[in-house]
Amino acid sequence: MKKVRIVIVIVVAGIIGVLIFRAISSVRETLNEPHYDLPTSKTIAKEDSSLIAQQYWHKLHVDETYNSKVRNPVSFLIYENAYELIIGRIDLEKEETFNDLIIFENKSVTSSAYYTYNNIEHNHYFNFKYLVGPINPANHLYLTLSGDSISVIRKTDSLISYHLICKNVSIRYAEDAPKDFFFVGKEGFLNITKRVPLNISLLRKGKAVFFLLLAPHTSKGTVPADLLDKMLE
């Protein structure tokens, strides 16, 4: 009986030791993780603000800009207190027309597993995520759209605008690369994903593409199909 007790004590002590070791390792990993984020701000880059026509700009205000040491900032703006405008910038390796640059896929996706995202929740009916960490200049943009009533509002060599009732949207930079930007309606009753009326524009300027999303500020709102397209210079 005494031997059994000794064995039990040894086993319990071993389990406790393993748990303590794992906890210490986890803390060390957290402390050694690179910290890429910078403080948020209430301003946006001059180049980002120049995307919007002056007649619309005075009706916008910056809600939050998420800054980073290693990637371009992501800005959330409010238009007329009725719409949320998201602006992100994607650097390119070289100047290309959209025909050579963008690969469109009409399918539903999820954010990439085992990658760290900054998950931004500015309201109660959609999430917007972007990868934490350095992003290399892109050769291609893989754009996925999932939802209803997908329509092309305008398409040129430097601008593509869409409207849809959106389930999710993503951008990645290679066939097997993780999604960088990911927009999705939140799950509601019976795990049904909320559909979000959404304008999307991709605007190329030199060796950069600006990724813009315009959604209603509230879950009961709508957005005119061509509003974001009209707002762009």
Sequence and secondary structure as in RCSB ss.txt:
>XXXX:A:sequence
MKKVRIVIVIVVAGIIGVLIFRAISSVRETLNEPHYDLPTSKTIAKEDSSLIAQQYWHKLHVDETYNSKVRNPVS
FLIYENAYELIIGRIDLEKEETFNDLIIFENKSVTSSAYYTYNNIEHNHYFNFKYLVGPINPANHLYLTLSGDSI
SVIRKTDSLISYHLICKNVSIRYAEDAPKDFFFVGKEGFLNITKRVPLNISLLRKGKAVFFLLLAPHTSKGTVPA
DLLDKMLE
>XXXX:A:secstr
 HHHHHHHHHHHHHHHHHHHHHHHHHHHHHHHS   B   BS   HHHHTTB HHHHTTEEEEEEE BSSS  EE
EEEETTTEEEEEEEEEBSS   HHHHEEEEE      TT  EEEE SSSSEEEEEE S    BS EEEEEEEEEE
EEEEE SSEEEEEEEEEEEEEESSTTS  SEEEEE B GGG B  EEEEEEEEE SSEEEEEEEEESSTT    T
THHHHHB 
